[in-house]
Amino acid sequence: MDLTQLASVRTPRSRDELALAPGEVFLGGGTWLYSEPQPGVTGVVDLMTMGWVPLERRRDGGLRVAATCTLEQLNAIRPELGGTASPVFAQAVRSLLAGAKVWRTATVGGNLCFSAPASPIPALAAVLDASIKVWGPGGKRRIAAADFVTGAGLNALEPGELVRAVDIPAAALEARVAWRRIALAPLGRAGVFVAGRREASDLAVVVAGARARPGVLRFERMPEPGELAGAVDALGDWYADPHGSAAWRRAMAVRLAGEVRDELEGAA
Ligand SMILES: Cc1cc2nc3c(=O)[nH]c(=O)nc-3n(C[C@H](O)[C@H](O)[C@H](O)COP(=O)(O)OP(=O)(O)OC[C@H]3O[C@@H](n4cnc5c(N)ncnc54)[C@H](O)[C@@H]3O)c2cc1C
């Protein structure tokens, strides 16, 4: 552990105990937080002790995924909870470059808040039209998943706010969803994710990894291949780092979006 200034680890049991003191940050699984120096961090507030139910069907048929749900728990979702969309949860988890040890510990909220281009949970939440339930000093609020990540490693949380849950509407759980991921090397960190959701005649396509923040495209009918390729291309702002050049990411985003479209074309 590289947190050399750490003086306290708090284990809250109620909402009142979630107010951050100066120098404190929230702790999910700690797979990133404990993996590198965090200058100025003198305390962590461990969200795992809040005892939130990891996965629950809501009265309206939607699915609540707690911020503290681990990636392993998300990977194991069955159709009773995840509906027709179930397979995409495992596809998203397996898109993260990590093994079982990290999956067992890393959380949905941690991946969302890490907000890296290579983070699959923001893309999963966006393609499932989720809303992010946020608790903070100012009260509770919701952020549309598509608007949560605002840049590479940046998100819409205000100081002191935390992610409580990702709420997925019932209609999205019964939609057909397709997922693609590509990396420069077979075991490399993901460079591009493209996901699509077909609900009735509507198509939503999320382009992530290729850009600093996910781009969401919505169509009221199945677009022609050229129309979709043009819309993906027009997203622009292609990201570049050692895991892929901007030109490669743009090309792969267009190609994978076409594959997602083709997979969903026949879906009712
Ligand atoms: C071998 C390895 C491979 C990895 N590969 C990837 C990868 O391919 N893609 C990727 O995205 N990441 C990767 N990571 C980084 C990290 O493990 C994941 O992003 C993981 O999902 C983070 O989840 P966590 O619960 O461990 O978060 P933590 O490390 O606990 O926290 C991450 C950040 O989110 C904040 N946070 C956590 N939960 C909340 C919450 N509910 N509300 C508000 N803030 C919160 C923390 O303060 C911290 O800033 C990898 C890590 C390792 C060790």
PDBQT file of the ligand as one rigid body, heavy atoms in Angstrom, charges set to zero:
ROOT
HETATM    1  C1  LIG A 301      -4.290  -5.337 -12.350  1.00  0.00    +0.000 C 
HETATM    2  C2  LIG A 301      -5.229  -4.166 -12.459  1.00  0.00    +0.000 A 
HETATM    3  C3  LIG A 301      -5.846  -3.908 -13.691  1.00  0.00    +0.000 A 
HETATM    4  C4  LIG A 301      -6.738  -2.838 -13.830  1.00  0.00    +0.000 A 
HETATM    5  N1  LIG A 301      -7.322  -2.634 -15.051  1.00  0.00    +0.000 NA
HETATM    6  C5  LIG A 301      -8.212  -1.633 -15.200  1.00  0.00    +0.000 A 
HETATM    7  C6  LIG A 301      -8.878  -1.431 -16.459  1.00  0.00    +0.000 A 
HETATM    8  O1  LIG A 301      -8.649  -2.134 -17.449  1.00  0.00    +0.000 OA
HETATM    9  N2  LIG A 301      -9.781  -0.425 -16.528  1.00  0.00    +0.000 N 
HETATM   10  C7  LIG A 301     -10.076   0.364 -15.452  1.00  0.00    +0.000 A 
HETATM   11  O2  LIG A 301     -10.958   1.209 -15.544  1.00  0.00    +0.000 OA
HETATM   12  N3  LIG A 301      -9.438   0.201 -14.276  1.00  0.00    +0.000 NA
HETATM   13  C8  LIG A 301      -8.519  -0.751 -14.119  1.00  0.00    +0.000 A 
HETATM   14  N4  LIG A 301      -7.889  -0.910 -12.919  1.00  0.00    +0.000 N 
HETATM   15  C9  LIG A 301      -8.098   0.120 -11.861  1.00  0.00    +0.000 C 
HETATM   16  C10 LIG A 301      -9.157  -0.276 -10.795  1.00  0.00    +0.000 C 
HETATM   17  O3  LIG A 301      -8.823  -1.525 -10.263  1.00  0.00    +0.000 OA
HETATM   18  C11 LIG A 301     -10.590  -0.360 -11.348  1.00  0.00    +0.000 C 
HETATM   19  O4  LIG A 301     -10.941   0.867 -11.971  1.00  0.00    +0.000 OA
HETATM   20  C12 LIG A 301     -11.595  -0.716 -10.256  1.00  0.00    +0.000 C 
HETATM   21  O5  LIG A 301     -12.856  -0.948 -10.813  1.00  0.00    +0.000 OA
HETATM   22  C13 LIG A 301     -11.709   0.355  -9.185  1.00  0.00    +0.000 C 
HETATM   23  O6  LIG A 301     -12.689  -0.094  -8.261  1.00  0.00    +0.000 OA
HETATM   24  P1  LIG A 301     -12.397  -0.064  -6.690  1.00  0.00    +0.000 P 
HETATM   25  O7  LIG A 301     -13.690  -0.408  -6.036  1.00  0.00    +0.000 OA
HETATM   26  O8  LIG A 301     -11.239  -0.893  -6.330  1.00  0.00    +0.000 OA
HETATM   27  O9  LIG A 301     -12.093   1.477  -6.509  1.00  0.00    +0.000 OA
HETATM   28  P2  LIG A 301     -11.159   2.196  -5.434  1.00  0.00    +0.000 P 
HETATM   29  O10 LIG A 301      -9.727   1.938  -5.724  1.00  0.00    +0.000 OA
HETATM   30  O11 LIG A 301     -11.652   1.919  -4.062  1.00  0.00    +0.000 OA
HETATM   31  O12 LIG A 301     -11.534   3.729  -5.766  1.00  0.00    +0.000 OA
HETATM   32  C14 LIG A 301     -11.292   4.283  -7.045  1.00  0.00    +0.000 C 
HETATM   33  C15 LIG A 301     -11.641   5.788  -6.968  1.00  0.00    +0.000 C 
HETATM   34  O13 LIG A 301     -13.055   5.946  -6.846  1.00  0.00    +0.000 OA
HETATM   35  C16 LIG A 301     -13.396   6.591  -5.600  1.00  0.00    +0.000 C 
HETATM   36  N5  LIG A 301     -14.606   5.888  -5.141  1.00  0.00    +0.000 N 
HETATM   37  C17 LIG A 301     -14.766   4.557  -4.955  1.00  0.00    +0.000 A 
HETATM   38  N6  LIG A 301     -16.055   4.256  -4.716  1.00  0.00    +0.000 NA
HETATM   39  C18 LIG A 301     -16.722   5.440  -4.725  1.00  0.00    +0.000 A 
HETATM   40  C19 LIG A 301     -18.091   5.799  -4.565  1.00  0.00    +0.000 A 
HETATM   41  N7  LIG A 301     -19.058   4.883  -4.372  1.00  0.00    +0.000 N 
HETATM   42  N8  LIG A 301     -18.438   7.102  -4.645  1.00  0.00    +0.000 NA
HETATM   43  C20 LIG A 301     -17.482   8.050  -4.864  1.00  0.00    +0.000 A 
HETATM   44  N9  LIG A 301     -16.178   7.777  -5.058  1.00  0.00    +0.000 NA
HETATM   45  C21 LIG A 301     -15.804   6.481  -4.992  1.00  0.00    +0.000 A 
HETATM   46  C22 LIG A 301     -12.181   6.459  -4.716  1.00  0.00    +0.000 C 
HETATM   47  O14 LIG A 301     -12.082   7.519  -3.791  1.00  0.00    +0.000 OA
HETATM   48  C23 LIG A 301     -11.063   6.507  -5.763  1.00  0.00    +0.000 C 
HETATM   49  O15 LIG A 301     -10.825   7.837  -6.156  1.00  0.00    +0.000 OA
HETATM   50  C24 LIG A 301      -7.004  -1.976 -12.728  1.00  0.00    +0.000 A 
HETATM   51  C25 LIG A 301      -6.375  -2.236 -11.509  1.00  0.00    +0.000 A 
HETATM   52  C26 LIG A 301      -5.504  -3.307 -11.374  1.00  0.00    +0.000 A 
HETATM   53  C27 LIG A 301      -4.846  -3.532 -10.046  1.00  0.00    +0.000 C 
ENDROOT
TORSDOF 0
